[in-house]
Amino acid sequence: QAALDEGFVLRGGVAIGSAYWDENGIVGPALVDAYRLESRLAKTARVLLGETLLLTLAKVRLRDAYDWESFLIKWPDGLIGFSPIPIALSKDRPRATIVERVRCLQAACAERPHDAAKYELLIRILENPDRAHVPSVAEIQAGATEVLNRTQSLLTG
């Protein structure tokens, strides 16, 4: 919500794994995975989750009763990420206000149709939160395989 207040939406990737840092920067497989998720797969206003993180979440869910699935969404392309729905259903701000804010951001880049189109999926999800698909544990596991397959095809194709 803070990003919307500042006039932008988020696109990103979240991965877990090894990372190495010092005063000059950070490197490692987890950073590379997150970068690939954001730069090659996200393609629109959304935050995707990496293979190892999805597998870890599936294991935790199998032994834990906490309802964290409401924070996840299975996007129409089969990838899994953080859901924008909890923000849209916030008691602090009406959903219509949030949708209108995203539409304003979309209108601001109307001269660049490719950029403007990147907001469509987010707007559809925010307008119809009941139609958003919360993934099951099996879908989270399948989502991990999907992420792995897509990132490998990016590397070889």
C-alpha positions as CSV (number, residue, x, y, z in Angstrom):
1,Q,0.0,0.0,0.0
2,A,2.9,2.3,0.7
3,A,4.2,1.8,-2.8
4,L,0.8,2.9,-4.2
5,D,0.8,5.9,-2.0
6,E,4.1,6.9,-3.5
7,G,2.9,6.4,-7.1
8,F,4.2,3.0,-8.1
9,V,3.4,-0.7,-8.0
10,L,5.8,-3.5,-7.2
11,R,7.3,-6.1,-9.4
12,G,9.8,-8.5,-8.0
13,G,11.0,-12.0,-7.2
14,V,11.6,-13.6,-3.8
15,A,14.0,-16.5,-3.4
16,I,15.8,-18.2,-0.6
17,G,19.2,-19.8,-0.6
18,S,22.8,-18.9,-0.4
19,A,24.0,-15.3,-0.6
20,Y,27.3,-13.7,0.1
21,W,27.9,-10.1,1.0
22,D,30.5,-7.6,2.0
23,E,30.9,-3.8,1.9
24,N,31.0,-3.9,-1.9
25,G,27.7,-5.7,-2.5
26,I,25.8,-9.0,-2.5
27,V,26.1,-12.0,-4.8
28,G,24.9,-15.6,-4.8
29,P,22.4,-18.1,-6.2
30,A,19.4,-16.7,-4.3
31,L,20.0,-13.2,-5.6
32,V,20.3,-14.5,-9.2
33,D,17.1,-16.5,-8.8
34,A,15.2,-13.5,-7.5
35,Y,16.6,-11.4,-10.3
36,R,15.4,-13.9,-12.9
37,L,12.0,-14.1,-11.4
38,E,11.6,-10.3,-11.5
39,S,13.3,-9.6,-14.9
40,R,12.2,-12.5,-17.0
41,L,9.0,-14.0,-15.5
42,A,7.1,-11.4,-13.5
43,K,6.6,-9.1,-16.6
44,T,3.8,-7.2,-14.8
45,A,3.0,-5.7,-11.4
46,R,3.4,-8.8,-9.2
47,V,5.9,-10.4,-6.9
48,L,6.7,-14.0,-7.7
49,L,8.2,-16.7,-5.5
50,G,11.1,-18.9,-6.3
51,E,11.3,-22.7,-6.5
52,T,13.1,-23.3,-3.2
53,L,10.9,-20.9,-1.3
54,L,7.7,-22.6,-2.7
55,L,8.9,-26.0,-1.7
56,T,9.8,-24.7,1.8
57,L,6.3,-23.1,2.1
58,A,4.7,-26.4,1.0
59,K,6.6,-28.3,3.7
60,V,5.7,-25.8,6.4
61,R,2.1,-25.8,5.4
62,L,1.9,-29.6,5.7
63,R,2.9,-29.5,9.3
64,D,1.5,-26.1,10.4
65,A,-2.1,-24.9,10.7
66,Y,-1.3,-21.2,10.1
67,D,-3.4,-19.8,7.3
68,W,-0.7,-18.2,5.3
69,E,-2.2,-19.2,2.0
70,S,-4.4,-16.1,1.9
71,F,-1.1,-14.2,1.2
72,L,-0.4,-16.3,-1.9
73,I,-2.0,-16.3,-5.3
74,K,-1.8,-18.6,-8.3
75,W,-1.6,-16.2,-11.3
76,P,-3.4,-17.2,-14.5
77,D,-0.1,-18.2,-16.1
78,G,0.4,-20.8,-13.3
79,L,3.1,-18.9,-11.4
80,I,2.7,-18.3,-7.7
81,G,3.4,-15.1,-5.9
82,F,2.3,-12.8,-3.1
83,S,-1.3,-11.8,-3.4
84,P,-2.4,-8.2,-3.7
85,I,-5.8,-9.2,-2.2
86,P,-4.9,-8.5,1.5
87,I,-4.0,-4.9,0.5
88,A,-7.2,-4.6,-1.6
89,L,-9.4,-5.8,1.4
90,S,-7.7,-3.5,3.9
91,K,-10.0,-1.8,6.3
92,D,-7.9,1.3,6.1
93,R,-8.8,2.1,2.5
94,P,-11.7,1.1,0.3
95,R,-10.9,-1.4,-2.5
96,A,-12.3,1.0,-5.1
97,T,-9.8,3.6,-4.0
98,I,-6.9,1.2,-4.5
99,V,-8.2,0.1,-7.9
100,E,-8.6,3.8,-8.9
101,R,-5.0,4.5,-7.9
102,V,-3.7,1.6,-10.0
103,R,-5.8,2.9,-12.9
104,C,-4.3,6.3,-12.5
105,L,-0.8,4.8,-12.7
106,Q,-1.8,2.9,-15.8
107,A,-3.2,6.1,-17.4
108,A,0.1,7.9,-16.7
109,C,1.8,5.6,-19.1
110,A,-0.9,5.5,-21.8
111,E,1.6,6.7,-24.4
112,R,3.5,3.5,-23.9
113,P,0.8,0.7,-24.5
114,H,3.2,-2.1,-23.5
115,D,3.8,-0.5,-20.1
116,A,0.1,0.4,-19.6
117,A,-0.9,-3.3,-20.4
118,K,1.3,-4.4,-17.4
119,Y,-1.3,-3.1,-15.0
120,E,-4.3,-5.0,-16.5
121,L,-3.8,-8.2,-14.6
122,L,-3.4,-6.5,-11.3
123,I,-6.5,-4.4,-11.9
124,R,-8.6,-7.5,-12.8
125,I,-7.5,-9.3,-9.6
126,L,-8.1,-6.2,-7.4
127,E,-11.6,-5.7,-9.0
128,N,-12.6,-9.3,-8.4
129,P,-10.8,-10.6,-5.4
130,D,-13.3,-13.5,-5.0
131,R,-12.0,-14.9,-8.3
132,A,-8.4,-14.9,-7.2
133,H,-7.1,-18.4,-6.9
134,V,-5.4,-19.3,-3.6
135,P,-3.1,-22.2,-4.3
136,S,-3.3,-25.6,-2.4
137,V,-0.2,-27.3,-1.2
138,A,-0.1,-29.5,-4.3
139,E,-0.4,-26.4,-6.5
140,I,2.5,-24.7,-4.6
141,Q,4.6,-27.8,-5.2
142,A,3.6,-27.8,-8.8
143,G,4.3,-24.1,-9.0
144,A,7.9,-24.8,-7.8
145,T,8.3,-27.2,-10.7
146,E,6.8,-24.6,-13.1
147,V,9.3,-21.9,-11.9
148,L,12.2,-24.4,-12.3
149,N,11.1,-25.4,-15.8
150,R,10.6,-21.8,-17.0
151,T,13.9,-20.5,-15.6
152,Q,15.8,-23.5,-17.1
153,S,14.1,-22.8,-20.5
154,L,15.2,-19.2,-20.3
155,L,18.8,-20.3,-19.7
156,T,18.8,-22.8,-22.6
157,G,16.5,-21.0,-25.0
